[in-house]
Amino acid sequence: MYKDPNVVSLGDAIRIVLNEYRLEQKFNEAGLINSWQQVVGTMIARHTVQLRVSRRTLFVKVDSASLRNELTYAREKIKTALNKEAGSDVIDEIVFK
């Protein structure tokens, strides 16, 4: 069967556009934020006030000081789980506020 060299799959076309406009990191960061509840669970997600990524650091604002303290101890485990869910190393650090 003849394959047209100008035909590209939709997934490949999206990857090409993301790479061309240097949006791949932002796309991965958005996916990481969207996977927050799945990774940490509903209870922690319910107490999460704000999530943002800046310079490969995830900033997490929570509404409870005791929860913030507990999350600080689990920082590396959460970071590993989030990067695994994203499929690449999107963040290097997590800061809890």
Z-matrix of the N, CA and C atoms (Angstrom, degrees):
N
C 1 1.447
C 2 1.530 1 108.59
N 3 1.289 2 116.76 1 138.55
C 4 1.458 3 124.05 2 -178.20
C 5 1.525 4 109.90 3 -81.99
N 6 1.332 5 115.69 4 130.01
C 7 1.463 6 120.22 5 178.05
C 8 1.520 7 108.83 6 -110.29
N 9 1.305 8 116.05 7 124.06
C 10 1.458 9 121.87 8 -179.93
C 11 1.532 10 109.24 9 -70.78
N 12 1.341 11 118.79 10 124.43
C 13 1.475 12 120.75 11 -178.39
C 14 1.522 13 113.24 12 -68.09
N 15 1.329 14 117.92 13 -14.32
C 16 1.460 15 121.24 14 179.65
C 17 1.524 16 113.20 15 -90.01
N 18 1.323 17 116.93 16 -2.77
C 19 1.455 18 120.96 17 -178.52
C 20 1.531 19 108.58 18 -93.52
N 21 1.318 20 114.64 19 126.89
C 22 1.463 21 121.78 20 -179.94
C 23 1.516 22 107.55 21 -126.96
N 24 1.341 23 116.19 22 141.43
C 25 1.465 24 118.76 23 177.74
C 26 1.526 25 109.72 24 -66.11
N 27 1.313 26 115.88 25 157.43
C 28 1.463 27 120.85 26 -179.01
C 29 1.531 28 111.04 27 -60.95
N 30 1.320 29 116.85 28 -42.47
C 31 1.464 30 120.64 29 179.31
C 32 1.519 31 111.93 30 -61.20
N 33 1.338 32 116.53 31 -43.28
C 34 1.464 33 120.07 32 177.88
C 35 1.516 34 111.25 33 -65.41
N 36 1.322 35 116.99 34 -38.70
C 37 1.467 36 120.84 35 179.05
C 38 1.524 37 111.13 36 -63.32
N 39 1.321 38 116.62 37 -40.87
C 40 1.474 39 120.49 38 178.44
C 41 1.521 40 110.20 39 -64.99
N 42 1.340 41 117.34 40 -44.13
C 43 1.468 42 120.52 41 178.35
C 44 1.525 43 111.29 42 -61.45
N 45 1.328 44 117.13 43 -39.93
C 46 1.467 45 121.03 44 178.76
C 47 1.524 46 110.56 45 -62.60
N 48 1.329 47 117.17 46 -45.14
C 49 1.466 48 121.27 47 179.97
C 50 1.529 49 110.52 48 -64.51
N 51 1.335 50 117.34 49 -43.95
C 52 1.466 51 120.28 50 179.76
C 53 1.525 52 111.16 51 -61.60
N 54 1.326 53 116.60 52 -41.90
C 55 1.468 54 120.15 53 178.35
C 56 1.525 55 111.31 54 -68.38
N 57 1.319 56 116.84 55 -42.29
C 58 1.465 57 121.37 56 -177.16
C 59 1.531 58 111.52 57 -61.79
N 60 1.317 59 116.55 58 -41.09
C 61 1.463 60 120.82 59 -178.46
C 62 1.524 61 113.09 60 -97.43
N 63 1.320 62 116.46 61 10.63
C 64 1.473 63 123.44 62 178.16
C 65 1.537 64 112.19 63 53.41
N 66 1.330 65 114.81 64 46.53
C 67 1.458 66 120.92 65 -179.20
C 68 1.523 67 112.73 66 -107.75
N 69 1.316 68 116.70 67 -0.28
C 70 1.457 69 120.11 68 -175.25
C 71 1.532 70 112.03 69 -60.32
N 72 1.339 71 118.07 70 -42.72
C 73 1.463 72 121.05 71 179.77
C 74 1.528 73 110.87 72 -63.13
N 75 1.322 74 117.41 73 -44.27
C 76 1.471 75 120.79 74 178.81
C 77 1.523 76 111.04 75 -63.72
N 78 1.315 77 116.58 76 -39.91
C 79 1.460 78 121.50 77 177.36
C 80 1.531 79 110.15 78 -61.96
N 81 1.329 80 116.93 79 -44.34
C 82 1.463 81 121.34 80 178.28
C 83 1.527 82 111.65 81 -65.40
N 84 1.331 83 116.99 82 -37.70
C 85 1.466 84 120.77 83 177.97
C 86 1.525 85 110.72 84 -64.29
N 87 1.315 86 117.26 85 -41.69
C 88 1.463 87 120.89 86 178.63
C 89 1.522 88 110.68 87 -63.95
N 90 1.319 89 116.77 88 -40.67
C 91 1.462 90 120.83 89 176.83
C 92 1.512 91 112.31 90 -64.03
N 93 1.324 92 116.04 91 -38.49
C 94 1.460 93 121.16 92 178.60
C 95 1.530 94 110.26 93 -63.96
N 96 1.318 95 117.22 94 -44.70
C 97 1.469 96 121.37 95 178.60
C 98 1.528 97 110.32 96 -63.12
N 99 1.325 98 116.56 97 -39.81
C 100 1.464 99 120.06 98 178.94
C 101 1.523 100 112.65 99 -66.82
N 102 1.319 101 117.77 100 -24.87
C 103 1.464 102 120.48 101 -179.27
C 104 1.531 103 112.55 102 -90.52
N 105 1.331 104 118.22 103 1.99
C 106 1.463 105 122.56 104 -177.32
C 107 1.531 106 111.85 105 -53.55
N 108 1.335 107 117.80 106 -52.04
C 109 1.462 108 120.66 107 -176.71
C 110 1.525 109 111.00 108 -63.06
N 111 1.301 110 117.31 109 -40.42
C 112 1.464 111 120.93 110 -179.68
C 113 1.525 112 111.08 111 -63.95
N 114 1.317 113 117.62 112 -36.76
C 115 1.463 114 121.61 113 -177.03
C 116 1.523 115 111.72 114 -78.73
N 117 1.330 116 118.09 115 -45.86
C 118 1.465 117 120.18 116 -173.83
C 119 1.517 118 114.14 117 -95.38
N 120 1.322 119 117.30 118 -16.19
C 121 1.458 120 120.20 119 179.45
C 122 1.521 121 112.53 120 100.27
N 123 1.311 122 114.30 121 163.56
C 124 1.459 123 121.63 122 -174.93
C 125 1.522 124 112.70 123 -66.43
N 126 1.328 125 117.85 124 -41.77
C 127 1.467 126 120.85 125 -176.49
C 128 1.531 127 111.16 126 -62.03
N 129 1.320 128 117.13 127 -47.09
C 130 1.466 129 119.93 128 180.00
C 131 1.525 130 109.83 129 -68.24
N 132 1.319 131 117.32 130 -41.31
C 133 1.465 132 120.60 131 179.67
C 134 1.525 133 111.12 132 -61.57
N 135 1.321 134 117.13 133 -34.37
C 136 1.465 135 121.02 134 179.12
C 137 1.529 136 111.52 135 -65.58
N 138 1.337 137 116.83 136 -29.79
C 139 1.463 138 121.17 137 -179.68
C 140 1.525 139 112.65 138 -94.73
N 141 1.320 140 116.47 139 2.34
C 142 1.460 141 121.09 140 177.29
C 143 1.522 142 108.68 141 -85.08
N 144 1.318 143 115.53 142 123.84
C 145 1.455 144 121.26 143 -177.57
C 146 1.526 145 110.97 144 -92.37
N 147 1.333 146 116.95 145 -40.65
C 148 1.456 147 120.25 146 -175.44
C 149 1.525 148 109.96 147 -150.36
N 150 1.336 149 115.92 148 142.20
C 151 1.467 150 123.60 149 173.61
C 152 1.517 151 108.14 150 -129.68
N 153 1.325 152 116.84 151 133.95
C 154 1.466 153 119.49 152 173.39
C 155 1.523 154 108.47 153 -153.51
N 156 1.317 155 115.09 154 152.41
C 157 1.457 156 121.37 155 179.20
C 158 1.516 157 108.18 156 -117.09
N 159 1.318 158 115.55 157 131.43
C 160 1.455 159 121.68 158 176.40
C 161 1.517 160 108.44 159 -143.61
N 162 1.315 161 116.30 160 124.25
C 163 1.472 162 122.35 161 178.49
C 164 1.518 163 112.53 162 52.32
N 165 1.327 164 115.46 163 48.72
C 166 1.466 165 124.36 164 176.72
C 167 1.533 166 113.20 165 63.71
N 168 1.342 167 116.71 166 20.63
C 169 1.458 168 122.13 167 175.80
C 170 1.524 169 108.36 168 -119.03
N 171 1.334 170 116.04 169 129.09
C 172 1.463 171 121.42 170 176.76
C 173 1.517 172 108.18 171 -91.84
N 174 1.329 173 115.99 172 123.40
C 175 1.454 174 122.20 173 177.13
C 176 1.521 175 107.55 174 -103.03
N 177 1.325 176 115.49 175 123.29
C 178 1.461 177 121.98 176 -176.54
C 179 1.517 178 108.30 177 -120.34
N 180 1.324 179 116.38 178 121.26
C 181 1.464 180 121.08 179 176.70
C 182 1.521 181 107.38 180 -105.60
N 183 1.333 182 115.84 181 124.54
C 184 1.467 183 121.48 182 179.09
C 185 1.520 184 109.10 183 -118.92
N 186 1.342 185 115.88 184 159.51
C 187 1.461 186 120.60 185 -175.04
C 188 1.523 187 113.87 186 -96.07
N 189 1.331 188 117.17 187 12.49
C 190 1.461 189 120.71 188 -177.85
C 191 1.525 190 110.08 189 -138.78
N 192 1.322 191 115.84 190 125.86
C 193 1.463 192 120.39 191 -179.93
C 194 1.526 193 111.73 192 -65.75
N 195 1.320 194 117.05 193 -38.34
C 196 1.468 195 119.36 194 179.93
C 197 1.529 196 111.14 195 -67.68
N 198 1.317 197 117.50 196 -38.72
C 199 1.459 198 121.05 197 176.65
C 200 1.529 199 110.12 198 -65.67
N 201 1.320 200 116.84 199 -41.47
C 202 1.463 201 121.30 200 177.81
C 203 1.529 202 110.32 201 -58.27
N 204 1.318 203 116.40 202 -41.67
C 205 1.455 204 121.33 203 178.75
C 206 1.533 205 111.10 204 -63.81
N 207 1.320 206 117.47 205 -45.00
C 208 1.466 207 121.68 206 179.05
C 209 1.528 208 111.23 207 -64.02
N 210 1.325 209 116.61 208 -41.87
C 211 1.463 210 120.42 209 179.59
C 212 1.527 211 111.63 210 -65.16
N 213 1.319 212 116.88 211 -33.33
C 214 1.455 213 120.55 212 178.09
C 215 1.522 214 110.94 213 -60.45
N 216 1.324 215 117.27 214 -38.86
C 217 1.466 216 121.04 215 178.53
C 218 1.537 217 111.70 216 -68.69
N 219 1.321 218 117.11 217 -28.57
C 220 1.472 219 121.43 218 -178.20
C 221 1.529 220 112.20 219 -99.11
N 222 1.309 221 117.39 220 15.10
C 223 1.468 222 122.97 221 -174.19
C 224 1.529 223 112.92 222 -53.46
N 225 1.313 224 118.33 223 -50.78
C 226 1.469 225 121.78 224 -176.79
C 227 1.526 226 111.80 225 -64.87
N 228 1.317 227 115.69 226 -40.67
C 229 1.467 228 120.04 227 179.13
C 230 1.527 229 110.70 228 -63.91
N 231 1.319 230 117.72 229 -42.46
C 232 1.460 231 122.44 230 179.22
C 233 1.524 232 110.39 231 -66.08
N 234 1.334 233 116.39 232 -43.15
C 235 1.462 234 120.68 233 179.42
C 236 1.528 235 110.73 234 -60.62
N 237 1.309 236 116.91 235 -45.03
C 238 1.459 237 121.34 236 178.99
C 239 1.521 238 111.23 237 -62.39
N 240 1.319 239 116.86 238 -44.27
C 241 1.469 240 121.05 239 -179.52
C 242 1.525 241 111.63 240 -65.20
N 243 1.332 242 117.64 241 -40.05
C 244 1.463 243 120.84 242 179.05
C 245 1.526 244 111.32 243 -66.50
N 246 1.321 245 116.75 244 -44.39
C 247 1.461 246 119.62 245 178.92
C 248 1.528 247 111.19 246 -65.08
N 249 1.319 248 116.44 247 -36.73
C 250 1.462 249 120.06 248 177.72
C 251 1.525 250 110.31 249 -64.99
N 252 1.314 251 116.58 250 -42.88
C 253 1.467 252 121.64 251 178.88
C 254 1.535 253 110.77 252 -63.63
N 255 1.338 254 116.43 253 -36.42
C 256 1.463 255 120.82 254 179.95
C 257 1.526 256 111.95 255 -75.77
N 258 1.321 257 117.08 256 -21.58
C 259 1.454 258 120.57 257 179.09
C 260 1.514 259 114.37 258 88.17
N 261 1.324 260 117.48 259 2.07
C 262 1.465 261 121.88 260 176.37
C 263 1.523 262 108.66 261 -160.83
N 264 1.326 263 116.00 262 170.00
C 265 1.459 264 119.67 263 178.38
C 266 1.527 265 109.52 264 -80.24
N 267 1.328 266 114.75 265 94.35
C 268 1.456 267 121.61 266 -177.59
C 269 1.528 268 110.38 267 -88.38
N 270 1.338 269 116.10 268 -38.12
C 271 1.470 270 120.19 269 -178.85
C 272 1.529 271 110.01 270 -122.85
N 273 1.319 272 115.69 271 151.20
C 274 1.464 273 122.84 272 176.92
C 275 1.526 274 111.50 273 -106.98
N 276 1.315 275 116.52 274 -21.36
C 277 1.458 276 121.15 275 -173.24
C 278 1.523 277 110.74 276 -150.50
N 279 1.335 278 115.77 277 154.52
C 280 1.457 279 122.26 278 173.41
C 281 1.523 280 108.04 279 -125.98
N 282 1.320 281 115.96 280 132.11
C 283 1.464 282 121.73 281 176.96
C 284 1.520 283 107.27 282 -118.46
N 285 1.333 284 115.66 283 124.78
C 286 1.464 285 120.58 284 178.20
C 287 1.507 286 109.32 285 -100.43
N 288 1.332 287 116.12 286 132.11
C 289 1.472 288 122.32 287 -179.61
C 290 1.504 289 108.98 288 -114.75
